[in-house]
Amino acid sequence: MDLLIRSVATTLVDSNHVAALYTSIAIVESIASCIAAPTIAVLYKWGMLLGGQFQGLPFLVVGGLLAFCFFGMLFVTLPKNTELGQRPEDLVDELFVQEELHITA
């Protein structure tokens, strides 16, 4: 999932800002990991106190968060290149085709 988010985010920013984007992503990941461990521990404690079906409370919360992120990613689309009216993948394919033609010529 991490690589998917990074690759989509990379296509949405200018190439001059990719390093700043990766730095921001790393900072958010570090903060999230510092928050996640104690939160999971508290959810586990609450689940054990409630008993029954709530013993899986940490898994339910994590599953809900993953579902939220998944549905959020469904609505992210790659932008069209305004100059050529093409998607970035098409431009990469076009560059490879031109390079092959240049080498064989």
N, C-alpha and C positions, 0 to 999 in steps of 0.2 A: 504494500500500500504506500509505503514511504517513497519508493522509486516512482510510482505512478503520479503521486502528487508533485514530486520534484520535476518530473518531465513535463507535466501539464503547465506547472507554474513557470518553467523556463521558457515555454513557447509564448507565454503571455507578457513577458518583459523584454525590454531592449537588451541586446547582447552586452552592452556596457554595464548593465546592472545585475548580471547573473551572480556575481560574487557577493554582492550585498544581499540578494535574495537568499542564497545558500546560507549566509551568515545568520540572517533572520530566522530561517527555518531551524538551524542548529540551536539558536537561543530558545526558540519556542519548544523544541523537543526537550532541551535540558530542564526548562521550567516545568514542563508537563510531567517529566519523570520524577521530579522532586515532589510534585503534588500527588501523583497517581499512587505511589506506594502507601503513604499514610491514609489516603482515601479508601483504598481497597481494604486496608486493615480495619478501618472503622466500619465499613460496610459488612465485613466478615463478622465483626463483633456484634453488630446489630442483628444480623441474620441469625447468629447463634442464640442471641437473647430471645428473639421472636420465635424461633424454632419452626418446625413444620416445613412448608414450602419456601419459607423465607431463608432457609439455610443456604440457598443458592443466590442470595441477594447480590453479591459482588458480580457474579456471572450475568445476572439479569441486567444490571446497570451497565456493565461493559458491552454487552450485546446491544443494548439500546443505543449507546453512544456510537458503536460501529455502524448500526443501521442508519442513524442520523447522518453520519459522515458519508455513507454509501449513497444515500438518496441525495445528499448535497452534491456529490461528485457527478451524479447523473445529469445535472443541469449545467455543468461546465462544458463549454464548447470551445474549440480552437478558433481564433479569429481568422477572418479572411485577410489576405494581403491586399491592401487598398490599391496598390499600383497595378498589380497583374490580375486581381480578382481570383487568386488561387490560395489554397490552404498551404501551410508551411510544409506538409509532407510532400505535396506536389512539387514544390520548389526544390526540395532535396532530390526527389527522383529526377527532376529536370536537370539538375546540376550533374548527377551521375551520368545521365545519358549524354550530355554535352562533353563531359570529360572523356567518356569512352570514344566518342566521335573524334575528339581532338587527338587522342592517342593513336587511333588507327589511321588518321589522315596523314 
